[in-house]
Amino acid sequence: MAVLAAYIKNPERFFLFFILLMIILMLFYLWYGPQWQRRKTAERMIDRGGSYQLMIGDDYIEAAGQNKRIKLKEMKLKFYVSGKMYILRADREIYAIPRRILGREREEKLVQLARKYRADTVNVVIKKE
């Protein structure tokens, strides 16, 4: 608001109005950008038949087709555990892993990985009342 008042008082300072516009656009992108990017990724997965592959190493996660390794030690991790799913959130990236596709050994390895990097663990329980 102060920038707009300054522009009205002195129109030669157009750069202040331009900076305000750039700040508003940046805030809009920071707020809606990740949601838009997730939606586009989900649409691409649907186009491929609804399946995707994850490569989970000792210190990274890589989604097939993205060519981007996410180093776990550099991220704030949150690990959601429910009866049918594991959901791993690394900063803004979210990975859903159904329990039915993991064997016992892989399931234990995933839990050990979450412990190793001190992920905040949330147990999700769904009940009927």
ZARO-785516 format. One record per residue: residue number from 0; residue in one letter; x, y, z of N, C-alpha, C, O in turn. Coordinates in steps of 0.02 Angstrom, whole numbers, m for minus. Layout:
<sites>
+-----+------+--------+--------+--------+--------+--------+--------+--------+--------+--------+--------+--------+--------+
!  nr ! rest !    n.X !    n.Y !    n.Z !   ca.X !   ca.Y !   ca.Z !    c.X !    c.Y !    c.Z !    o.X !    o.Y !    o.Z !
+-----+------+--------+--------+--------+--------+--------+--------+--------+--------+--------+--------+--------+--------+
! NUM !    A !      X !      Y !      Z !      X !      Y !      Z !      X !      Y !      Z !      X !      Y !      Z !
...
+-----+------+--------+--------+--------+--------+--------+--------+--------+--------+--------+--------+--------+--------+
</sites>
This chain:
<sites>
+-----+------+--------+--------+--------+--------+--------+--------+--------+--------+--------+--------+--------+--------+
!  nr ! rest !    n.X !    n.Y !    n.Z !   ca.X !   ca.Y !   ca.Z !    c.X !    c.Y !    c.Z !    o.X !    o.Y !    o.Z !
+-----+------+--------+--------+--------+--------+--------+--------+--------+--------+--------+--------+--------+--------+
!   0 !    M !     41 !    m60 !      0 !      0 !      0 !      0 !     43 !     63 !      0 !     27 !    113 !    m33 !
!   1 !    A !     98 !     60 !     37 !    143 !    118 !     40 !    175 !    131 !    m28 !    187 !    188 !    m46 !
!   2 !    V !    189 !     78 !    m64 !    219 !     85 !   m130 !    170 !    119 !   m178 !    190 !    162 !   m217 !
!   3 !    L !    107 !    100 !   m173 !     55 !    130 !   m216 !     47 !    204 !   m199 !     39 !    245 !   m244 !
!   4 !    A !     47 !    221 !   m135 !     42 !    292 !   m114 !    102 !    332 !   m140 !     95 !    389 !   m162 !
!   5 !    A !    161 !    301 !   m137 !    221 !    335 !   m162 !    217 !    346 !   m237 !    240 !    397 !   m262 !
!   6 !    Y !    188 !    298 !   m272 !    180 !    304 !   m345 !    132 !    361 !   m363 !    143 !    398 !   m410 !
!   7 !    I !     77 !    366 !   m324 !     28 !    420 !   m337 !     59 !    488 !   m324 !     48 !    535 !   m363 !
!   8 !    K !     98 !    495 !   m271 !    130 !    559 !   m254 !    184 !    578 !   m304 !    193 !    636 !   m321 !
!   9 !    N !    220 !    528 !   m328 !    277 !    542 !   m372 !    278 !    489 !   m428 !    312 !    438 !   m420 !
!  10 !    P !    242 !    500 !   m483 !    237 !    450 !   m536 !    304 !    434 !   m571 !    308 !    384 !   m608 !
!  11 !    E !    355 !    475 !   m560 !    419 !    460 !   m591 !    451 !    397 !   m562 !    496 !    368 !   m592 !
!  12 !    R !    428 !    376 !   m504 !    456 !    317 !   m471 !    417 !    255 !   m490 !    389 !    219 !   m448 !
!  13 !    F !    414 !    242 !   m553 !    379 !    185 !   m579 !    409 !    119 !   m555 !    374 !     69 !   m547 !
!  14 !    F !    474 !    119 !   m543 !    508 !     57 !   m523 !    480 !     30 !   m457 !    481 !    m30 !   m446 !
!  15 !    L !    454 !     74 !   m413 !    425 !     50 !   m350 !    361 !     10 !   m364 !    350 !    m42 !   m333 !
!  16 !    F !    322 !     34 !   m411 !    261 !     m4 !   m429 !    280 !    m70 !   m462 !    248 !   m121 !   m450 !
!  17 !    F !    332 !    m68 !   m503 !    355 !   m129 !   m536 !    380 !   m180 !   m485 !    366 !   m239 !   m491 !
!  18 !    I !    417 !   m157 !   m435 !    442 !   m202 !   m382 !    384 !   m232 !   m343 !    386 !   m291 !   m327 !
!  19 !    L !    333 !   m192 !   m328 !    274 !   m218 !   m294 !    241 !   m273 !   m335 !    222 !   m324 !   m308 !
!  20 !    L !    234 !   m261 !   m399 !    204 !   m312 !   m442 !    246 !   m376 !   m443 !    218 !   m431 !   m441 !
!  21 !    M !    312 !   m369 !   m445 !    355 !   m428 !   m445 !    349 !   m467 !   m379 !    349 !   m528 !   m379 !
!  22 !    I !    344 !   m431 !   m323 !    337 !   m464 !   m257 !    271 !   m502 !   m254 !    269 !   m558 !   m230 !
!  23 !    I !    218 !   m472 !   m279 !    153 !   m505 !   m279 !    155 !   m568 !   m322 !    129 !   m620 !   m302 !
!  24 !    L !    186 !   m564 !   m381 !    192 !   m622 !   m424 !    234 !   m678 !   m392 !    217 !   m737 !   m398 !
!  25 !    M !    288 !   m659 !   m359 !    329 !   m709 !   m325 !    291 !   m744 !   m268 !    295 !   m805 !   m260 !
!  26 !    L !    254 !   m705 !   m230 !    213 !   m735 !   m176 !    160 !   m782 !   m204 !    148 !   m836 !   m176 !
!  27 !    F !    129 !   m762 !   m259 !     79 !   m805 !   m291 !    111 !   m870 !   m314 !     82 !   m924 !   m305 !
!  28 !    Y !    170 !   m866 !   m344 !    204 !   m926 !   m368 !    225 !   m971 !   m310 !    216 !  m1032 !   m313 !
!  29 !    L !    251 !   m941 !   m257 !    272 !   m982 !   m199 !    213 !  m1016 !   m166 !    221 !  m1070 !   m137 !
!  30 !    W !    155 !   m986 !   m168 !     96 !  m1015 !   m137 !     65 !  m1069 !   m182 !     50 !  m1124 !   m157 !
!  31 !    Y !     55 !  m1055 !   m246 !     19 !  m1101 !   m291 !     65 !  m1144 !   m335 !     42 !  m1193 !   m363 !
!  32 !    G !    128 !  m1127 !   m340 !    174 !  m1164 !   m383 !    181 !  m1238 !   m366 !    174 !  m1279 !   m411 !
!  33 !    P !    194 !  m1255 !   m303 !    200 !  m1326 !   m287 !    136 !  m1366 !   m299 !    139 !  m1423 !   m321 !
!  34 !    Q !     78 !  m1336 !   m286 !     15 !  m1370 !   m299 !      6 !  m1383 !   m373 !    m14 !  m1437 !   m394 !
!  35 !    W !     22 !  m1333 !   m413 !     16 !  m1340 !   m486 !     64 !  m1394 !   m511 !     46 !  m1434 !   m555 !
!  36 !    Q !    125 !  m1395 !   m484 !    174 !  m1444 !   m505 !    152 !  m1514 !   m486 !    161 !  m1561 !   m526 !
!  37 !    R !    124 !  m1524 !   m427 !     99 !  m1590 !   m407 !     42 !  m1613 !   m452 !     38 !  m1671 !   m470 !
!  38 !    R !     m2 !  m1566 !   m469 !    m58 !  m1583 !   m512 !    m34 !  m1606 !   m581 !    m59 !  m1654 !   m609 !
!  39 !    K !     15 !  m1570 !   m608 !     43 !  m1589 !   m673 !     77 !  m1657 !   m669 !     71 !  m1697 !   m716 !
!  40 !    T !    114 !  m1671 !   m615 !    146 !  m1736 !   m607 !     94 !  m1792 !   m603 !    103 !  m1845 !   m632 !
!  41 !    A !     40 !  m1779 !   m566 !    m14 !  m1829 !   m561 !    m47 !  m1841 !   m629 !    m63 !  m1898 !   m645 !
!  42 !    E !    m57 !  m1789 !   m668 !    m86 !  m1797 !   m735 !    m40 !  m1838 !   m780 !    m63 !  m1879 !   m819 !
!  43 !    R !     26 !  m1827 !   m774 !     73 !  m1867 !   m814 !     71 !  m1940 !   m793 !     77 !  m1985 !   m835 !
!  44 !    M !     63 !  m1953 !   m729 !     59 !  m2022 !   m705 !     m4 !  m2056 !   m730 !     m4 !  m2115 !   m748 !
!  45 !    I !    m59 !  m2019 !   m732 !   m122 !  m2046 !   m758 !   m115 !  m2063 !   m832 !   m139 !  m2115 !   m855 !
!  46 !    D !    m81 !  m2020 !   m869 !    m69 !  m2034 !   m940 !    m28 !  m2097 !   m951 !    m35 !  m2130 !  m1002 !
!  47 !    R !     15 !  m2114 !   m903 !     57 !  m2174 !   m908 !     23 !  m2236 !   m877 !     56 !  m2286 !   m866 !
!  48 !    G !    m41 !  m2231 !   m863 !    m76 !  m2288 !   m834 !    m80 !  m2287 !   m759 !   m101 !  m2336 !   m728 !
!  49 !    G !    m62 !  m2233 !   m728 !    m68 !  m2226 !   m656 !    m14 !  m2259 !   m615 !    m23 !  m2270 !   m555 !
!  50 !    S !     42 !  m2275 !   m645 !     96 !  m2307 !   m607 !    160 !  m2265 !   m612 !    170 !  m2228 !   m660 !
!  51 !    Y !    201 !  m2272 !   m562 !    266 !  m2239 !   m561 !    316 !  m2282 !   m523 !    296 !  m2327 !   m486 !
!  52 !    Q !    379 !  m2267 !   m531 !    431 !  m2305 !   m498 !    472 !  m2258 !   m454 !    487 !  m2201 !   m473 !
!  53 !    L !    491 !  m2284 !   m396 !    535 !  m2248 !   m351 !    598 !  m2289 !   m340 !    595 !  m2349 !   m330 !
!  54 !    M !    654 !  m2255 !   m343 !    717 !  m2286 !   m324 !    736 !  m2257 !   m257 !    747 !  m2197 !   m250 !
!  55 !    I !    738 !  m2300 !   m206 !    755 !  m2277 !   m139 !    822 !  m2308 !   m120 !    828 !  m2368 !   m111 !
!  56 !    G !    872 !  m2265 !   m114 !    939 !  m2287 !    m95 !    950 !  m2274 !    m21 !    904 !  m2257 !     15 !
!  57 !    D !   1012 !  m2283 !      1 !   1028 !  m2272 !     72 !   1025 !  m2198 !     91 !   1015 !  m2182 !    150 !
!  58 !    D !   1034 !  m2154 !     43 !   1034 !  m2083 !     60 !    997 !  m2039 !      9 !   1005 !  m1978 !      9 !
!  59 !    Y !    957 !  m2070 !    m34 !    921 !  m2030 !    m84 !    856 !  m2064 !   m105 !    846 !  m2124 !    m92 !
!  60 !    I !    813 !  m2025 !   m137 !    753 !  m2050 !   m170 !    753 !  m2021 !   m240 !    767 !  m1962 !   m250 !
!  61 !    E !    737 !  m2062 !   m289 !    734 !  m2039 !   m358 !    671 !  m2067 !   m390 !    661 !  m2128 !   m391 !
!  62 !    A !    629 !  m2024 !   m416 !    570 !  m2045 !   m452 !    589 !  m2055 !   m525 !    621 !  m2012 !   m555 !
!  63 !    A !    570 !  m2112 !   m553 !    586 !  m2127 !   m622 !    555 !  m2075 !   m668 !    496 !  m2058 !   m661 !
!  64 !    G !    593 !  m2051 !   m716 !    568 !  m2002 !   m763 !    582 !  m1930 !   m743 !    574 !  m1885 !   m784 !
!  65 !    Q !    604 !  m1918 !   m682 !    617 !  m1849 !   m660 !    691 !  m1831 !   m664 !    709 !  m1772 !   m668 !
!  66 !    N !    735 !  m1881 !   m663 !    807 !  m1870 !   m665 !    830 !  m1822 !   m611 !    874 !  m1780 !   m622 !
!  67 !    K !    800 !  m1828 !   m553 !    817 !  m1784 !   m497 !    822 !  m1826 !   m434 !    771 !  m1852 !   m410 !
!  68 !    R !    881 !  m1831 !   m407 !    891 !  m1867 !   m344 !    881 !  m1819 !   m286 !    909 !  m1764 !   m286 !
!  69 !    I !    842 !  m1841 !   m238 !    831 !  m1801 !   m179 !    872 !  m1830 !   m122 !    860 !  m1887 !   m101 !
!  70 !    K !    919 !  m1792 !    m98 !    962 !  m1815 !    m43 !    923 !  m1809 !     22 !    901 !  m1754 !     40 !
!  71 !    L !    916 !  m1864 !     57 !    875 !  m1866 !    117 !    906 !  m1827 !    175 !    870 !  m1799 !    217 !
!  72 !    K !    972 !  m1825 !    179 !   1003 !  m1791 !    236 !    994 !  m1715 !    233 !   1002 !  m1681 !    284 !
!  73 !    E !    978 !  m1689 !    175 !    970 !  m1617 !    166 !    897 !  m1595 !    174 !    882 !  m1535 !    171 !
!  74 !    M !    851 !  m1642 !    184 !    780 !  m1627 !    185 !    750 !  m1636 !    255 !    776 !  m1673 !    296 !
!  75 !    K !    696 !  m1600 !    266 !    656 !  m1611 !    325 !    606 !  m1665 !    307 !    564 !  m1655 !    263 !
!  76 !    L !    610 !  m1722 !    340 !    568 !  m1779 !    323 !    510 !  m1788 !    370 !    516 !  m1776 !    430 !
!  77 !    K !    454 !  m1809 !    342 !    396 !  m1827 !    381 !    371 !  m1894 !    353 !    366 !  m1901 !    292 !
!  78 !    F !    358 !  m1942 !    396 !    341 !  m2010 !    376 !    272 !  m2027 !    404 !    264 !  m2032 !    465 !
!  79 !    Y !    223 !  m2036 !    360 !    156 !  m2053 !    380 !    146 !  m2128 !    370 !    161 !  m2155 !    316 !
!  80 !    V !    120 !  m2162 !    420 !    109 !  m2234 !    417 !     35 !  m2248 !    429 !      7 !  m2227 !    480 !
!  81 !    S !      3 !  m2283 !    382 !    m66 !  m2303 !    392 !    m71 !  m2378 !    379 !    m20 !  m2410 !    365 !
!  82 !    G !   m130 !  m2406 !    383 !   m140 !  m2477 !    373 !   m123 !  m2500 !    303 !   m103 !  m2557 !    294 !
!  83 !    K !   m131 !  m2456 !    254 !   m120 !  m2476 !    184 !    m67 !  m2437 !    147 !    m48 !  m2456 !     92 !
!  84 !    M !    m41 !  m2383 !    177 !      5 !  m2340 !    141 !     62 !  m2316 !    185 !     56 !  m2310 !    246 !
!  85 !    Y !    118 !  m2303 !    152 !    172 !  m2263 !    181 !    175 !  m2200 !    139 !    175 !  m2203 !     77 !
!  86 !    I !    179 !  m2144 !    173 !    186 !  m2081 !    137 !    248 !  m2046 !    165 !    253 !  m2034 !    225 !
!  87 !    L !    294 !  m2030 !    120 !    355 !  m1998 !    140 !    355 !  m1928 !    110 !    348 !  m1918 !     50 !
!  88 !    R !    363 !  m1879 !    154 !    364 !  m1810 !    132 !    434 !  m1782 !    145 !    457 !  m1779 !    202 !
!  89 !    A !    468 !  m1762 !     91 !    534 !  m1733 !     95 !    528 !  m1660 !     73 !    524 !  m1647 !     13 !
!  90 !    D !    526 !  m1615 !    120 !    511 !  m1545 !    108 !    444 !  m1539 !     70 !    392 !  m1551 !     99 !
!  91 !    R !    446 !  m1521 !      6 !    384 !  m1513 !    m32 !    367 !  m1573 !    m76 !    313 !  m1575 !   m105 !
!  92 !    E !    412 !  m1620 !    m80 !    400 !  m1680 !   m120 !    363 !  m1732 !    m78 !    380 !  m1743 !    m20 !
!  93 !    I !    312 !  m1763 !   m107 !    272 !  m1813 !    m72 !    273 !  m1878 !   m112 !    259 !  m1878 !   m172 !
!  94 !    Y !    289 !  m1933 !    m78 !    291 !  m1999 !   m110 !    243 !  m2045 !    m73 !    250 !  m2054 !    m12 !
!  95 !    A !    196 !  m2075 !   m108 !    149 !  m2123 !    m80 !    171 !  m2192 !   m101 !    179 !  m2206 !   m161 !
!  96 !    I !    179 !  m2236 !    m52 !    201 !  m2304 !    m66 !    152 !  m2352 !    m35 !    147 !  m2357 !     26 !
!  97 !    P !    114 !  m2389 !    m76 !     66 !  m2438 !    m49 !    103 !  m2496 !    m15 !    154 !  m2520 !    m40 !
!  98 !    R !     77 !  m2517 !     42 !    108 !  m2572 !     79 !    104 !  m2638 !     41 !    148 !  m2681 !     48 !
!  99 !    R !     53 !  m2646 !      0 !     42 !  m2710 !    m34 !     97 !  m2725 !    m85 !    107 !  m2784 !   m102 !
! 100 !    I !    134 !  m2675 !   m109 !    186 !  m2688 !   m157 !    254 !  m2700 !   m124 !    301 !  m2722 !   m157 !
! 101 !    L !    258 !  m2685 !    m60 !    321 !  m2695 !    m24 !    321 !  m2764 !      9 !    271 !  m2786 !     36 !
! 102 !    G !    377 !  m2797 !      6 !    385 !  m2858 !     45 !    404 !  m2839 !    116 !    415 !  m2780 !    131 !
! 103 !    R !    408 !  m2888 !    159 !    425 !  m2875 !    229 !    494 !  m2843 !    235 !    504 !  m2798 !    276 !
! 104 !    E !    541 !  m2867 !    195 !    609 !  m2842 !    198 !    612 !  m2768 !    176 !    645 !  m2727 !    208 !
! 105 !    R !    579 !  m2752 !    121 !    579 !  m2682 !     97 !    542 !  m2636 !    145 !    561 !  m2578 !    155 !
! 106 !    E !    490 !  m2662 !    175 !    452 !  m2622 !    223 !    496 !  m2604 !    283 !    496 !  m2547 !    306 !
! 107 !    E !    533 !  m2652 !    308 !    579 !  m2640 !    365 !    634 !  m2592 !    345 !    655 !  m2549 !    384 !
! 108 !    K !    659 !  m2599 !    284 !    711 !  m2554 !    259 !    687 !  m2482 !    256 !    723 !  m2435 !    272 !
! 109 !    L !    625 !  m2472 !    234 !    595 !  m2405 !    230 !    588 !  m2375 !    300 !    602 !  m2315 !    309 !
! 110 !    V !    566 !  m2414 !    348 !    559 !  m2390 !    416 !    628 !  m2373 !    446 !    634 !  m2323 !    480 !
! 111 !    Q !    678 !  m2414 !    432 !    746 !  m2400 !    456 !    773 !  m2336 !    425 !    808 !  m2297 !    458 !
! 112 !    L !    757 !  m2325 !    361 !    778 !  m2263 !    327 !    747 !  m2202 !    361 !    780 !  m2151 !    370 !
! 113 !    A !    683 !  m2207 !    378 !    649 !  m2151 !    413 !    681 !  m2139 !    481 !    689 !  m2081 !    501 !
! 114 !    R !    700 !  m2192 !    516 !    732 !  m2183 !    581 !    802 !  m2154 !    573 !    823 !  m2111 !    612 !
! 115 !    K !    838 !  m2177 !    523 !    907 !  m2154 !    512 !    909 !  m2078 !    502 !    954 !  m2045 !    528 !
! 116 !    Y !    862 !  m2051 !    464 !    862 !  m1979 !    451 !    815 !  m1941 !    497 !    797 !  m1884 !    483 !
! 117 !    R !    794 !  m1974 !    551 !    753 !  m1943 !    603 !    691 !  m1907 !    576 !    677 !  m1850 !    592 !
! 118 !    A !    655 !  m1944 !    535 !    593 !  m1917 !    507 !    540 !  m1914 !    561 !    535 !  m1960 !    602 !
! 119 !    D !    502 !  m1860 !    562 !    445 !  m1857 !    607 !    395 !  m1910 !    584 !    374 !  m1908 !    526 !
! 120 !    T !    376 !  m1956 !    628 !    332 !  m2010 !    609 !    262 !  m1997 !    636 !    254 !  m1981 !    695 !
! 121 !    V !    213 !  m2005 !    593 !    143 !  m1996 !    611 !    106 !  m2060 !    594 !    104 !  m2081 !    536 !
! 122 !    N !     75 !  m2092 !    644 !     35 !  m2151 !    633 !    m37 !  m2128 !    619 !    m68 !  m2094 !    660 !
! 123 !    V !    m63 !  m2147 !    561 !   m129 !  m2126 !    541 !   m176 !  m2185 !    552 !   m166 !  m2240 !    525 !
! 124 !    V !   m229 !  m2174 !    592 !   m277 !  m2226 !    607 !   m346 !  m2202 !    585 !   m368 !  m2148 !    603 !
! 125 !    I !   m379 !  m2244 !    545 !   m445 !  m2227 !    520 !   m494 !  m2277 !    552 !   m488 !  m2337 !    544 !
! 126 !    K !   m543 !  m2249 !    587 !   m593 !  m2291 !    621 !   m662 !  m2268 !    605 !   m673 !  m2209 !    590 !
! 127 !    K !   m709 !  m2314 !    607 !   m779 !  m2295 !    601 !   m806 !  m2282 !    671 !   m788 !  m2316 !    719 !
! 128 !    E !   m849 !  m2233 !    676 !   m879 !  m2218 !    741 !   m952 !  m2234 !    739 !   m987 !  m2226 !    790 !
+-----+------+--------+--------+--------+--------+--------+--------+--------+--------+--------+--------+--------+--------+
</sites>
